[in-house]
């Protein structure tokens, strides 16, 4: 299950455990921790049992008016996704679950103390991914603590949604519906995009692909509603995302150069801390260029470490590559999906090189 982050200003969505599929396939004894897979399967099937058909909720006069409006909007967006974005037409997101939670899953990302390479976990079906998810926050924090004791940098974040890649009819969750409609409609497009294309062992490809589909999908959806002013506002929000990612990329580059040096550990830690202090300072300057926009303040209130930079990079670094692919096929969605599949089918090293080529092309535009 691919999870959606709870913080609206940091849209990075770690995995919540496709391992429940292993239970269905009878593969539990073949891999990993029984306890971990059991919590993933148990949490998922609890949600499945709680599903209510959206059509019934809309027909019920007792349904909360605000919820009704959001579900109606999602229904319209779901139809738009099939007709205009060529996203799967199935029963995913035709039901609703009231969880009463702040997040549906909590996800652990880790990297070495002096490394920007994420720790990965490998599962049949999903392959190797750079995050590990739990339905219980305490379980996630307990696992994170074990990694910290091994001197990893660790991040734990809540996810508001997830995808089972079409194996189950995923429901709309109350956690998805926080924030404005561009956020929850974007989440819908993102999760459906995972059903179109998913590459084992390549989180960076998968998340950037889905993020790109989300972005162009929201713009097209707003255009179909003749909401040009909102398109401008959405574009401005996406530009802030790109500014934020660029800010973090500069720190990643500084840290990468630092970690390549052969310095004593104590000296390395001090230099690492200075990079993160500089990041906080540069963020304050960036806020001023945004006119004081505070949407990323919560992200900076938490501890800064390698794992948090890794989580952002997973979602955003390759997005311009998919933009270049989309431009190459004259913004034809069917041709774009075909081209993306061609790249996905390449061996890992060739795929990475092709993405780098597209990134170079995008940066030259």
TORKOL-4160 file (C-alpha; in steps of 0.2 Angstrom, whole numbers, padded with zeros to 4 digits, m for minus):
365
<pt num="1" X="0000" Y="0000" Z="0000"/>
<pt num="2" X="0007" Y="0017" Z="m0005"/>
<pt num="3" X="0003" Y="0030" Z="0008"/>
<pt num="4" X="m0001" Y="0048" Z="0007"/>
<pt num="5" X="0007" Y="0061" Z="0020"/>
<pt num="6" X="m0004" Y="0070" Z="0032"/>
<pt num="7" X="0006" Y="0086" Z="0032"/>
<pt num="8" X="m0002" Y="0097" Z="0017"/>
<pt num="9" X="0014" Y="0107" Z="0015"/>
<pt num="10" X="0025" Y="0091" Z="0013"/>
<pt num="11" X="0017" Y="0080" Z="0001"/>
<pt num="12" X="0029" Y="0065" Z="0002"/>
<pt num="13" X="0020" Y="0049" Z="0004"/>
<pt num="14" X="0030" Y="0034" Z="0011"/>
<pt num="15" X="0024" Y="0016" Z="0009"/>
<pt num="16" X="0012" Y="0008" Z="0021"/>
<pt num="17" X="0015" Y="m0010" Z="0018"/>
<pt num="18" X="0010" Y="m0020" Z="0002"/>
<pt num="19" X="0014" Y="m0035" Z="0013"/>
<pt num="20" X="m0004" Y="m0038" Z="0016"/>
<pt num="21" X="m0005" Y="m0045" Z="m0002"/>
<pt num="22" X="0007" Y="m0058" Z="0004"/>
<pt num="23" X="m0005" Y="m0064" Z="0016"/>
<pt num="24" X="m0018" Y="m0066" Z="0002"/>
<pt num="25" X="m0006" Y="m0075" Z="m0008"/>
<pt num="26" X="m0001" Y="m0086" Z="0006"/>
<pt num="27" X="0017" Y="m0080" Z="0007"/>
<pt num="28" X="0018" Y="m0074" Z="0025"/>
<pt num="29" X="0030" Y="m0088" Z="0031"/>
<pt num="30" X="0042" Y="m0085" Z="0017"/>
<pt num="31" X="0048" Y="m0068" Z="0022"/>
<pt num="32" X="0050" Y="m0055" Z="0036"/>
<pt num="33" X="0042" Y="m0052" Z="0052"/>
<pt num="34" X="0025" Y="m0061" Z="0056"/>
<pt num="35" X="0020" Y="m0047" Z="0067"/>
<pt num="36" X="0024" Y="m0033" Z="0054"/>
<pt num="37" X="0014" Y="m0042" Z="0040"/>
<pt num="38" X="0000" Y="m0046" Z="0052"/>
<pt num="39" X="m0002" Y="m0028" Z="0057"/>
<pt num="40" X="m0002" Y="m0022" Z="0039"/>
<pt num="41" X="m0015" Y="m0035" Z="0034"/>
<pt num="42" X="m0026" Y="m0032" Z="0049"/>
<pt num="43" X="m0026" Y="m0013" Z="0047"/>
<pt num="44" X="m0030" Y="m0014" Z="0029"/>
<pt num="45" X="m0044" Y="m0027" Z="0031"/>
<pt num="46" X="m0051" Y="m0017" Z="0046"/>
<pt num="47" X="m0053" Y="m0002" Z="0033"/>
<pt num="48" X="m0061" Y="m0014" Z="0020"/>
<pt num="49" X="m0074" Y="m0019" Z="0032"/>
<pt num="50" X="m0079" Y="m0001" Z="0037"/>
<pt num="51" X="m0082" Y="0004" Z="0019"/>
<pt num="52" X="m0098" Y="0013" Z="0015"/>
<pt num="53" X="m0104" Y="0015" Z="m0003"/>
<pt num="54" X="m0103" Y="0033" Z="m0008"/>
<pt num="55" X="m0119" Y="0033" Z="m0018"/>
<pt num="56" X="m0128" Y="0027" Z="m0002"/>
<pt num="57" X="m0120" Y="0041" Z="0008"/>
<pt num="58" X="m0126" Y="0054" Z="m0005"/>
<pt num="59" X="m0143" Y="0047" Z="m0005"/>
<pt num="60" X="m0144" Y="0048" Z="0014"/>
<pt num="61" X="m0152" Y="0064" Z="0020"/>
<pt num="62" X="m0142" Y="0062" Z="0037"/>
<pt num="63" X="m0125" Y="0064" Z="0028"/>
<pt num="64" X="m0116" Y="0079" Z="0034"/>
<pt num="65" X="m0117" Y="0093" Z="0021"/>
<pt num="66" X="m0099" Y="0096" Z="0020"/>
<pt num="67" X="m0095" Y="0078" Z="0018"/>
<pt num="68" X="m0108" Y="0077" Z="0005"/>
<pt num="69" X="m0100" Y="0091" Z="m0005"/>
<pt num="70" X="m0083" Y="0083" Z="m0004"/>
<pt num="71" X="m0089" Y="0066" Z="m0010"/>
<pt num="72" X="m0099" Y="0074" Z="m0024"/>
<pt num="73" X="m0083" Y="0083" Z="m0030"/>
<pt num="74" X="m0073" Y="0067" Z="m0029"/>
<pt num="75" X="m0086" Y="0058" Z="m0039"/>
<pt num="76" X="m0085" Y="0071" Z="m0052"/>
<pt num="77" X="m0066" Y="0071" Z="m0052"/>
<pt num="78" X="m0066" Y="0052" Z="m0053"/>
<pt num="79" X="m0076" Y="0052" Z="m0069"/>
<pt num="80" X="m0065" Y="0066" Z="m0075"/>
<pt num="81" X="m0049" Y="0055" Z="m0071"/>
<pt num="82" X="m0056" Y="0041" Z="m0082"/>
<pt num="83" X="m0062" Y="0051" Z="m0097"/>
<pt num="84" X="m0048" Y="0064" Z="m0098"/>
<pt num="85" X="m0033" Y="0057" Z="m0089"/>
<pt num="86" X="m0036" Y="0039" Z="m0095"/>
<pt num="87" X="m0034" Y="0033" Z="m0077"/>
<pt num="88" X="m0042" Y="0016" Z="m0073"/>
<pt num="89" X="m0060" Y="0014" Z="m0073"/>
<pt num="90" X="m0064" Y="0002" Z="m0058"/>
<pt num="91" X="m0072" Y="0002" Z="m0041"/>
<pt num="92" X="m0057" Y="0011" Z="m0032"/>
<pt num="93" X="m0063" Y="0026" Z="m0022"/>
<pt num="94" X="m0082" Y="0022" Z="m0024"/>
<pt num="95" X="m0083" Y="0019" Z="m0005"/>
<pt num="96" X="m0079" Y="0029" Z="0010"/>
<pt num="97" X="m0072" Y="0025" Z="0027"/>
<pt num="98" X="m0073" Y="0037" Z="0043"/>
<pt num="99" X="m0057" Y="0032" Z="0052"/>
<pt num="100" X="m0058" Y="0046" Z="0065"/>
<pt num="101" X="m0039" Y="0047" Z="0064"/>
<pt num="102" X="m0026" Y="0060" Z="0060"/>
<pt num="103" X="m0017" Y="0049" Z="0048"/>
<pt num="104" X="m0021" Y="0031" Z="0041"/>
<pt num="105" X="m0003" Y="0025" Z="0042"/>
<pt num="106" X="0013" Y="0031" Z="0049"/>
<pt num="107" X="0029" Y="0028" Z="0039"/>
<pt num="108" X="0047" Y="0026" Z="0043"/>
<pt num="109" X="0061" Y="0033" Z="0032"/>
<pt num="110" X="0079" Y="0030" Z="0037"/>
<pt num="111" X="0097" Y="0034" Z="0030"/>
<pt num="112" X="0114" Y="0032" Z="0037"/>
<pt num="113" X="0121" Y="0046" Z="0048"/>
<pt num="114" X="0133" Y="0051" Z="0034"/>
<pt num="115" X="0123" Y="0045" Z="0019"/>
<pt num="116" X="0109" Y="0051" Z="0008"/>
<pt num="117" X="0105" Y="0034" Z="0002"/>
<pt num="118" X="0089" Y="0028" Z="0010"/>
<pt num="119" X="0088" Y="0011" Z="0019"/>
<pt num="120" X="0076" Y="0000" Z="0009"/>
<pt num="121" X="0064" Y="m0014" Z="0013"/>
<pt num="122" X="0060" Y="m0028" Z="0001"/>
<pt num="123" X="0043" Y="m0036" Z="m0001"/>
<pt num="124" X="0037" Y="m0048" Z="m0015"/>
<pt num="125" X="0024" Y="m0039" Z="m0026"/>
<pt num="126" X="0030" Y="m0022" Z="m0021"/>
<pt num="127" X="0049" Y="m0025" Z="m0023"/>
<pt num="128" X="0061" Y="m0015" Z="m0013"/>
<pt num="129" X="0055" Y="0002" Z="m0007"/>
<pt num="130" X="0063" Y="0016" Z="0003"/>
<pt num="131" X="0050" Y="0017" Z="0017"/>
<pt num="132" X="0041" Y="0005" Z="0029"/>
<pt num="133" X="0023" Y="0009" Z="0036"/>
<pt num="134" X="0013" Y="0005" Z="0051"/>
<pt num="135" X="m0006" Y="0007" Z="0055"/>
<pt num="136" X="m0001" Y="0011" Z="0073"/>
<pt num="137" X="0009" Y="0026" Z="0076"/>
<pt num="138" X="0017" Y="0019" Z="0092"/>
<pt num="139" X="0023" Y="0004" Z="0081"/>
<pt num="140" X="0031" Y="0015" Z="0069"/>
<pt num="141" X="0039" Y="0026" Z="0083"/>
<pt num="142" X="0046" Y="0010" Z="0091"/>
<pt num="143" X="0053" Y="0004" Z="0075"/>
<pt num="144" X="0061" Y="0021" Z="0072"/>
<pt num="145" X="0069" Y="0020" Z="0089"/>
<pt num="146" X="0077" Y="0004" Z="0085"/>
<pt num="147" X="0085" Y="0012" Z="0069"/>
<pt num="148" X="0090" Y="0027" Z="0079"/>
<pt num="149" X="0100" Y="0016" Z="0091"/>
<pt num="150" X="0109" Y="0009" Z="0076"/>
<pt num="151" X="0114" Y="0027" Z="0072"/>
<pt num="152" X="0102" Y="0030" Z="0057"/>
<pt num="153" X="0094" Y="0046" Z="0054"/>
<pt num="154" X="0076" Y="0043" Z="0054"/>
<pt num="155" X="0059" Y="0051" Z="0050"/>
<pt num="156" X="0042" Y="0046" Z="0055"/>
<pt num="157" X="0027" Y="0054" Z="0046"/>
<pt num="158" X="0008" Y="0051" Z="0044"/>
<pt num="159" X="0000" Y="0047" Z="0028"/>
<pt num="160" X="m0018" Y="0052" Z="0023"/>
<pt num="161" X="m0021" Y="0039" Z="0009"/>
<pt num="162" X="m0013" Y="0024" Z="0001"/>
<pt num="163" X="m0015" Y="0013" Z="m0015"/>
<pt num="164" X="m0015" Y="m0006" Z="m0016"/>
<pt num="165" X="m0010" Y="m0004" Z="m0034"/>
<pt num="166" X="m0027" Y="m0011" Z="m0040"/>
<pt num="167" X="m0027" Y="m0027" Z="m0030"/>
<pt num="168" X="m0042" Y="m0020" Z="m0019"/>
<pt num="169" X="m0055" Y="m0007" Z="m0021"/>
<pt num="170" X="m0047" Y="0006" Z="m0011"/>
<pt num="171" X="m0059" Y="0018" Z="m0002"/>
<pt num="172" X="m0059" Y="0036" Z="0000"/>
<pt num="173" X="m0054" Y="0040" Z="0018"/>
<pt num="174" X="m0059" Y="0054" Z="0029"/>
<pt num="175" X="m0040" Y="0058" Z="0031"/>
<pt num="176" X="m0039" Y="0061" Z="0012"/>
<pt num="177" X="m0052" Y="0075" Z="0013"/>
<pt num="178" X="m0043" Y="0088" Z="0024"/>
<pt num="179" X="m0038" Y="0104" Z="0015"/>
<pt num="180" X="m0045" Y="0111" Z="m0001"/>
<pt num="181" X="m0052" Y="0102" Z="m0016"/>
<pt num="182" X="m0036" Y="0103" Z="m0026"/>
<pt num="183" X="m0027" Y="0093" Z="m0013"/>
<pt num="184" X="m0040" Y="0079" Z="m0011"/>
<pt num="185" X="m0043" Y="0078" Z="m0030"/>
<pt num="186" X="m0024" Y="0078" Z="m0033"/>
<pt num="187" X="m0023" Y="0064" Z="m0020"/>
<pt num="188" X="m0036" Y="0054" Z="m0030"/>
<pt num="189" X="m0026" Y="0056" Z="m0046"/>
<pt num="190" X="m0010" Y="0052" Z="m0038"/>
<pt num="191" X="m0016" Y="0036" Z="m0031"/>
<pt num="192" X="m0025" Y="0030" Z="m0047"/>
<pt num="193" X="m0008" Y="0034" Z="m0057"/>
<pt num="194" X="0000" Y="0021" Z="m0046"/>
<pt num="195" X="m0012" Y="0008" Z="m0054"/>
<pt num="196" X="m0007" Y="0014" Z="m0071"/>
<pt num="197" X="0012" Y="0011" Z="m0069"/>
<pt num="198" X="0022" Y="0004" Z="m0055"/>
<pt num="199" X="0040" Y="m0002" Z="m0056"/>
<pt num="200" X="0047" Y="m0014" Z="m0043"/>
<pt num="201" X="0062" Y="m0008" Z="m0033"/>
<pt num="202" X="0061" Y="0010" Z="m0040"/>
<pt num="203" X="0052" Y="0022" Z="m0028"/>
<pt num="204" X="0059" Y="0037" Z="m0036"/>
<pt num="205" X="0052" Y="0033" Z="m0053"/>
<pt num="206" X="0035" Y="0028" Z="m0046"/>
<pt num="207" X="0032" Y="0043" Z="m0035"/>
<pt num="208" X="0038" Y="0056" Z="m0047"/>
<pt num="209" X="0027" Y="0048" Z="m0061"/>
<pt num="210" X="0012" Y="0049" Z="m0049"/>
<pt num="211" X="0016" Y="0066" Z="m0044"/>
<pt num="212" X="0017" Y="0072" Z="m0062"/>
<pt num="213" X="0000" Y="0064" Z="m0066"/>
<pt num="214" X="m0007" Y="0073" Z="m0051"/>
<pt num="215" X="0000" Y="0089" Z="m0056"/>
<pt num="216" X="m0006" Y="0090" Z="m0074"/>
<pt num="217" X="m0023" Y="0081" Z="m0069"/>
<pt num="218" X="m0027" Y="0095" Z="m0056"/>
<pt num="219" X="m0023" Y="0109" Z="m0069"/>
<pt num="220" X="m0034" Y="0100" Z="m0082"/>
<pt num="221" X="m0048" Y="0097" Z="m0070"/>
<pt num="222" X="m0048" Y="0115" Z="m0065"/>
<pt num="223" X="m0048" Y="0120" Z="m0083"/>
<pt num="224" X="m0063" Y="0109" Z="m0086"/>
<pt num="225" X="m0072" Y="0119" Z="m0073"/>
<pt num="226" X="m0067" Y="0135" Z="m0081"/>
<pt num="227" X="m0058" Y="0141" Z="m0065"/>
<pt num="228" X="m0044" Y="0150" Z="m0073"/>
<pt num="229" X="m0040" Y="0160" Z="m0057"/>
<pt num="230" X="m0038" Y="0145" Z="m0047"/>
<pt num="231" X="m0026" Y="0137" Z="m0060"/>
<pt num="232" X="m0015" Y="0153" Z="m0057"/>
<pt num="233" X="m0016" Y="0150" Z="m0038"/>
<pt num="234" X="m0012" Y="0131" Z="m0040"/>
<pt num="235" X="0003" Y="0135" Z="m0051"/>
<pt num="236" X="0009" Y="0147" Z="m0038"/>
<pt num="237" X="0008" Y="0133" Z="m0025"/>
<pt num="238" X="0017" Y="0121" Z="m0036"/>
<pt num="239" X="0031" Y="0134" Z="m0039"/>
<pt num="240" X="0033" Y="0136" Z="m0020"/>
<pt num="241" X="0035" Y="0117" Z="m0020"/>
<pt num="242" X="0048" Y="0118" Z="m0033"/>
<pt num="243" X="0057" Y="0132" Z="m0024"/>
<pt num="244" X="0056" Y="0122" Z="m0008"/>
<pt num="245" X="0063" Y="0106" Z="m0017"/>
<pt num="246" X="0077" Y="0117" Z="m0024"/>
<pt num="247" X="0081" Y="0123" Z="m0007"/>
<pt num="248" X="0083" Y="0106" Z="m0001"/>
<pt num="249" X="0093" Y="0100" Z="m0016"/>
<pt num="250" X="0106" Y="0113" Z="m0012"/>
<pt num="251" X="0108" Y="0106" Z="0005"/>
<pt num="252" X="0108" Y="0088" Z="m0002"/>
<pt num="253" X="0123" Y="0093" Z="m0013"/>
<pt num="254" X="0132" Y="0101" Z="0001"/>
<pt num="255" X="0130" Y="0086" Z="0012"/>
<pt num="256" X="0134" Y="0074" Z="m0002"/>
<pt num="257" X="0151" Y="0083" Z="m0004"/>
<pt num="258" X="0154" Y="0083" Z="0014"/>
<pt num="259" X="0150" Y="0064" Z="0016"/>
<pt num="260" X="0163" Y="0060" Z="0002"/>
<pt num="261" X="0177" Y="0068" Z="0013"/>
<pt num="262" X="0187" Y="0057" Z="0025"/>
<pt num="263" X="0184" Y="0067" Z="0041"/>
<pt num="264" X="0183" Y="0061" Z="0059"/>
<pt num="265" X="0165" Y="0057" Z="0064"/>
<pt num="266" X="0165" Y="0072" Z="0077"/>
<pt num="267" X="0170" Y="0084" Z="0064"/>
<pt num="268" X="0158" Y="0077" Z="0051"/>
<pt num="269" X="0144" Y="0079" Z="0063"/>
<pt num="270" X="0148" Y="0097" Z="0067"/>
<pt num="271" X="0149" Y="0101" Z="0048"/>
<pt num="272" X="0133" Y="0092" Z="0045"/>
<pt num="273" X="0124" Y="0102" Z="0058"/>
<pt num="274" X="0130" Y="0118" Z="0050"/>
<pt num="275" X="0123" Y="0113" Z="0034"/>
<pt num="276" X="0106" Y="0111" Z="0042"/>
<pt num="277" X="0107" Y="0127" Z="0051"/>
<pt num="278" X="0111" Y="0136" Z="0035"/>
<pt num="279" X="0096" Y="0127" Z="0027"/>
<pt num="280" X="0085" Y="0135" Z="0041"/>
<pt num="281" X="0092" Y="0152" Z="0038"/>
<pt num="282" X="0090" Y="0151" Z="0019"/>
<pt num="283" X="0072" Y="0145" Z="0021"/>
<pt num="284" X="0068" Y="0161" Z="0031"/>
<pt num="285" X="0075" Y="0171" Z="0015"/>
<pt num="286" X="0064" Y="0160" Z="0004"/>
<pt num="287" X="0049" Y="0164" Z="0014"/>
<pt num="288" X="0051" Y="0182" Z="0012"/>
<pt num="289" X="0052" Y="0180" Z="m0007"/>
<pt num="290" X="0035" Y="0171" Z="m0005"/>
<pt num="291" X="0028" Y="0186" Z="0004"/>
<pt num="292" X="0029" Y="0178" Z="0021"/>
<pt num="293" X="0020" Y="0162" Z="0016"/>
<pt num="294" X="0021" Y="0150" Z="0031"/>
<pt num="295" X="0015" Y="0134" Z="0023"/>
<pt num="296" X="0032" Y="0125" Z="0026"/>
<pt num="297" X="0035" Y="0131" Z="0044"/>
<pt num="298" X="0029" Y="0115" Z="0052"/>
<pt num="299" X="0041" Y="0105" Z="0041"/>
<pt num="300" X="0056" Y="0115" Z="0048"/>
<pt num="301" X="0050" Y="0114" Z="0066"/>
<pt num="302" X="0055" Y="0096" Z="0066"/>
<pt num="303" X="0072" Y="0089" Z="0067"/>
<pt num="304" X="0082" Y="0091" Z="0051"/>
<pt num="305" X="0091" Y="0075" Z="0045"/>
<pt num="306" X="0096" Y="0065" Z="0030"/>
<pt num="307" X="0080" Y="0054" Z="0031"/>
<pt num="308" X="0069" Y="0069" Z="0029"/>
<pt num="309" X="0079" Y="0075" Z="0014"/>
<pt num="310" X="0078" Y="0058" Z="0006"/>
<pt num="311" X="0059" Y="0057" Z="0008"/>
<pt num="312" X="0057" Y="0074" Z="m0001"/>
<pt num="313" X="0069" Y="0068" Z="m0015"/>
<pt num="314" X="0059" Y="0052" Z="m0018"/>
<pt num="315" X="0044" Y="0062" Z="m0023"/>
<pt num="316" X="0050" Y="0077" Z="m0033"/>
<pt num="317" X="0068" Y="0075" Z="m0041"/>
<pt num="318" X="0062" Y="0066" Z="m0057"/>
<pt num="319" X="0046" Y="0075" Z="m0060"/>
<pt num="320" X="0054" Y="0087" Z="m0073"/>
<pt num="321" X="0059" Y="0071" Z="m0082"/>
<pt num="322" X="0041" Y="0066" Z="m0084"/>
<pt num="323" X="0036" Y="0084" Z="m0089"/>
<pt num="324" X="0049" Y="0082" Z="m0103"/>
<pt num="325" X="0042" Y="0065" Z="m0109"/>
<pt num="326" X="0024" Y="0073" Z="m0109"/>
<pt num="327" X="0031" Y="0088" Z="m0120"/>
<pt num="328" X="0039" Y="0075" Z="m0131"/>
<pt num="329" X="0023" Y="0067" Z="m0136"/>
<pt num="330" X="0014" Y="0084" Z="m0138"/>
<pt num="331" X="0004" Y="0082" Z="m0121"/>
<pt num="332" X="m0005" Y="0066" Z="m0127"/>
<pt num="333" X="m0009" Y="0056" Z="m0112"/>
<pt num="334" X="m0010" Y="0039" Z="m0120"/>
<pt num="335" X="0007" Y="0042" Z="m0129"/>
<pt num="336" X="0014" Y="0048" Z="m0112"/>
<pt num="337" X="0009" Y="0033" Z="m0103"/>
<pt num="338" X="0016" Y="0022" Z="m0117"/>
<pt num="339" X="0033" Y="0032" Z="m0117"/>
<pt num="340" X="0033" Y="0031" Z="m0098"/>
<pt num="341" X="0031" Y="0012" Z="m0099"/>
<pt num="342" X="0045" Y="0010" Z="m0111"/>
<pt num="343" X="0057" Y="0019" Z="m0099"/>
<pt num="344" X="0050" Y="0009" Z="m0085"/>
<pt num="345" X="0054" Y="m0007" Z="m0094"/>
<pt num="346" X="0072" Y="m0003" Z="m0096"/>
<pt num="347" X="0085" Y="m0011" Z="m0085"/>
<pt num="348" X="0088" Y="0000" Z="m0069"/>
<pt num="349" X="0104" Y="0008" Z="m0075"/>
<pt num="350" X="0097" Y="0012" Z="m0092"/>
<pt num="351" X="0081" Y="0019" Z="m0084"/>
<pt num="352" X="0091" Y="0030" Z="m0073"/>
<pt num="353" X="0101" Y="0036" Z="m0087"/>
<pt num="354" X="0086" Y="0040" Z="m0098"/>
<pt num="355" X="0078" Y="0050" Z="m0083"/>
<pt num="356" X="0094" Y="0059" Z="m0082"/>
<pt num="357" X="0094" Y="0063" Z="m0100"/>
<pt num="358" X="0076" Y="0070" Z="m0098"/>
<pt num="359" X="0081" Y="0080" Z="m0083"/>
<pt num="360" X="0095" Y="0088" Z="m0093"/>
<pt num="361" X="0082" Y="0092" Z="m0107"/>
<pt num="362" X="0070" Y="0099" Z="m0095"/>
<pt num="363" X="0083" Y="0110" Z="m0086"/>
<pt num="364" X="0088" Y="0117" Z="m0104"/>
<pt num="365" X="0071" Y="0123" Z="m0108"/>
